[in-house]
Amino acid sequence: MSDADLLTAAQVADRLQIKTETILVWYREGRIPGHRLSHRTLRFRFADVFTALEADRSRAGRARRRRPAATAP
């Protein structure tokens, strides 16, 4: 992994067109992987983030399909 592969939370957020804080929350929740370079420096590989989000989305889709249909009284 080279330094060129590593992005800040702001750069990842910009690519995904979401807020930087969302990236940081997802990292803290364990939804996306990140690399701590020091106690203040956090970086992300975009391919890893994208893969994690796709897997999360896929799991959410399967969970929705498993819910039983509501029955009428």
C-alpha positions in Angstrom: 0.0 0.0 0.0 1.5 3.3 -1.1 0.8 6.7 0.4 -0.9 7.6 -2.9 -3.5 4.9 -2.1 -4.4 6.6 1.2 -7.1 9.2 1.4 -8.3 11.4 4.2 -11.9 11.2 5.5 -12.7 14.4 3.6 -11.4 13.0 0.3 -13.4 9.8 0.7 -16.5 11.8 1.6 -16.0 14.0 -1.4 -15.8 11.0 -3.7 -19.0 9.5 -2.2 -20.7 13.0 -2.0 -21.5 12.7 1.7 -20.4 14.6 4.8 -16.9 14.0 6.3 -18.5 13.3 9.6 -20.5 10.4 8.1 -17.2 8.7 7.1 -15.8 9.2 10.6 -19.0 7.8 12.2 -18.9 4.7 9.9 -15.3 4.1 10.8 -16.1 4.3 14.5 -19.0 2.0 14.0 -16.8 -0.5 12.2 -18.7 -0.3 8.9 -15.7 0.8 6.9 -12.0 0.0 7.4 -9.4 2.7 8.0 -5.7 2.9 8.9 -4.4 4.8 11.9 -1.1 6.3 11.0 -0.8 8.0 14.4 -3.1 9.0 17.2 -4.4 11.9 15.1 -4.0 10.7 11.6 -6.5 8.4 9.9 -6.5 7.3 6.3 -8.6 5.2 4.1 -8.2 3.1 0.9 -11.1 4.0 -1.3 -11.4 0.5 -2.8 -11.6 -1.0 0.8 -14.3 1.5 1.8 -16.3 0.9 -1.4 -16.1 -2.9 -0.9 -17.2 -2.6 2.7 -20.2 -0.4 1.8 -21.2 -2.7 -1.0 -21.1 -5.7 1.3 -23.1 -3.8 3.9 -25.7 -2.9 1.3 -25.9 -6.5 0.2 -26.5 -7.7 3.7 -29.2 -5.1 4.2 -30.9 -6.2 1.0 -30.9 -9.8 2.2 -32.3 -8.8 5.6 -35.2 -7.0 3.9 -36.1 -10.0 1.8 -36.2 -12.3 4.8 -38.8 -10.3 6.7 -42.1 -12.2 6.6 -45.1 -10.5 5.0 -47.6 -9.0 7.4 -50.7 -11.0 7.7 -54.2 -9.5 7.7 -56.3 -10.0 10.9 
